[in-house]
Amino acid sequence: MARRQSSQTMGGEEVREESGWRYPLLIFFFTLVLSGFVLFYYLGPSPDELAGDVPRPSLSDDAVVLSVGGLQFEVPANHTVFPKDRRPGARDTLALYAAWPRMDGYTTSRKQDFMENRPNSRRIDVLIEENNTPFDEKQRLEILYKQHTTSAGGVPAENGLTRYEFGKGSSLTPGAGYENRVMYTGTTEGGEEAVIFCYDYDDEELVPADCFRIYDVTEEVWVRYIFKEVYLPEWRRIDEAVKEFVGELRVEGEV
């Protein structure tokens, strides 16, 4: 039983006796709180997880309205890469994905396609972003890209494409940042000139090669879609499917 606080008079002054349990209890509770903070720090969610910045798939098809560069999109949760994009509002970038060729959202039966970086993964990443350059796709090709290719006219390639390679940089003449990729141009089903980049890795078994195209939706918004190089022969069909997918998400009106 805990000893009660009592007092005595010594030399005309009152002396109080403190409970012997007081300080051990304070130390116990302090240690308990400190342990809780330590456990939360090491085992709890990280700041990125709390902010929804860590990829996590969703099976839900509940949709929210989001906006990028003034355009609105109604997006089902199972097409979103990050939890933060399952909350309505405006953002600079909206990261989505879909499974080729049906452009379905995440399902448990397609888990490997969405979660594993395999050379033949059917996952297509679709990033709707604010345009951070003053150029459209054609201008980017002529002003930014062709200036650094080894051959201005390119080389004819399969699947209706023209292939361009970039010069390798050195310590004396640094490259333009395109050295680890090749560029293709071709005409889409809609008659546009498309610019497609494919990464050229030294060990593609370790890092499966991706290809991507950036096309303009408006002057303020572009779409960057990424797919595995093994599907490059189907690039026209993929291009049409992505445009249809993004178009179906559009909501009339601007923010």
N, C-alpha and C positions, 0 to 999 in steps of 0.2 A: 504494500500500500504506500502511495506517495506521501512523503512527509509534508505537512502543512507549513505554510510560512508562519513564523512566530517572531516575537520581538523580546528583547531583554534590555534592561537599563544598566549601563556600565559607566561609572565615572560621571554620572549625571546626564549621559547621552543615551538615546535609544538606539540599539543595534538590532537590525532586522536580519533574520536568517532566511536565505532564499531556498526554495525547493531544490533538492538535489537532482530532480529530473528536468529542470528547465533547460539547461545548456545541452545535455544530450539530445533532447527532443528537437531543439533548434538545429543542431548539427545534422540530425537524421533527416529533417524536412529539407534543409539546404542541399544535402547530398542527393535526396530523392529528386528535387527539382533539377539539379545539375545533371543527374543521370538521364532525366527525361530529355533535356536539351541535347545531350550527347547522342542519345539513341535517335532522336529526330534528325540530327545533322547527318548521321551515317546511314540510317535506314529509312528516313522519311523522304518525301518527294523533293527533288532539286528545285531551285528557282525556275529553271526552264520548264520543268514538268508542271509546276504550279501555274506558269504563264501559258501553258498549252503549246509550247514550242518544241516538244519532243514527239516524233511521229508515233501515232497510235491508231490502228484501224478501228472502224466502227461498222457494226452490222445494221445499224438503224438507217432507214430511208427517210427519216424526218428531214424536212428541208428548212433552211433559213435563207433570208435575203441578205446578200453582201454586196458591197460596191467597190469597184476599182476604177480610179480615174473618171468618176462620174457615171460609169455604167453599172447597172444593177444585174445581179445574177441570183437565181433561186437554186440553191445547191443542196442535194441530199447528203446527209452525213457520211454515207458509205462511199462517197466520191472524194472526201476530204482527207488529206494526209495528216494534218495537225488538228488537235482538239480546239485550238483557238479559232479555227475557221468554222466551228460549229456554233459560233455566237454571232448574231447579226451585227452589221456595222461596216464601216469603211476601212480599207487597208491598202497598202502599196502593192502587195503581192498576194495572190490567192493560189495555193498549191493544191491541185487536184490530181486524181489518177483514175484510170479505167483499164479494163482488160480487152485487148484486141482479140477478135474483130468486132464483137458485139458492143464494146464500150460499156460493159457492165461495171457496177461498183464492187466494192469488196464483199466477198462471201467466204465462208470457211472452206468451201470446195476449191476455191482459187487462191487459198492462202499462200502457197508457194510462189505463185506468180507475183503476188503483191509484196511479199516479205523477203524473198530471196533474190539476190542479184545474180541470176543465172544468165548464161549467154542467150538462151532462147526464151527468156521470160516474156510473157505477153503484156506485161504492164506498160502502159503509156502514161508518162507524166505530162500533165497539162498545167502550165503556169501562166496565169493571167496577170500581167504586170503593167505598171505604169511605164511608158516609154521614156527612157532616160537619155535619149539622143535626139538631135534635131532632124534626123534622117529617117526616111522610110526604107523598106527592104531594098528597093532598086538602087537608091542612093548609097546605102551601106555597102552594096556589092561593088559599085563603081568607085566610091571614094575611100572606103575603109579596107576592103578585102583585096580587090584585084591588084592594088598597088604593091602588095607583098607576095604575090604568086610568082612561081618560077617561069610560068608561061601565060602570057596575057590571054591567049585564046583557049587554053585548056586542052585536054585530050579527050576524044570521044570515049564514053564508057557504056556499060550495059544499062538497060532499063530506061533508055531515053535521057540519060544524064551525061553531063560533061564534067570531067574530073580536073581539079586544080590542086597543085601542091604548093606549100609555102617554103620559102628559103629558110635554111637553118641558121640560127644565130650563133655568134661566137663572143669571146670576151672583148673583142675589139668592135664588133658590129652586132649589138644585141638584136634579137629578133623582135617581131611585132606582137608576140604573144600567141601566134597561131601555129607554132612549130609542131605541136603534138596532135595536129588534126589535118584532115584533108577536106576539101570543099567540093561540092557538086552543085551544078545548076541544071534545071530542067523546067519544062512547061507543065503546069498543073492541068487537071481536067477543065478548070475554069479559064485557062488561057494565061494565067499569071506566070511570071518567071520566079521560080522558087530557088532559094539558096539553102542548101542542106550541108551541115558540118558533121563529120564522123571523126571520132577520136582515134588516133593511131598509136596505140600503146605497144610497148616492146613485148610485154607478156600478156596477151589477151586471155590466156587461161586464168591468170590471176585477177585481172580486171577486165571483165567483158566490155567490149566496145559499144558505146552509145552513139546514136546519131540524133541531131536535133534541127528543127527549123524554127525561125522566128518570123511570124507574119503579123501584119498590122490590122487591127480592128478599127481603130480611129487614130487620129494624130497623137492622142494621149495614151492609148492603150495598145499593147501588143500581146500576142500569145506565143509562148515558147513551148513546143512539145518535144518530148524525148522518147526515143524507142530504140530497141536493140538493133545493131547493124545487120543481124541475120534477116531482118524483115525489110531491108532496103529495097529489094525487088518489088515490094508492095507499097512503095512510098506514095504513089498517087492515091491509092485507096485509103491509106492511113491519113493522108492530108485531107481528103474529103470527109472522112469519118470524124476527125478532130473538129473540123469546122462545123459540121452538123451538130456534134456534141455541145460545143460552146454556144452555138446559135440556139439550141433548145433550152439552155440554161438562162438565156437573156430574158430580162423582164423589161417591158416597155417603160420608157421614161428615164430621165437622168436625175442624179442626186444634185 
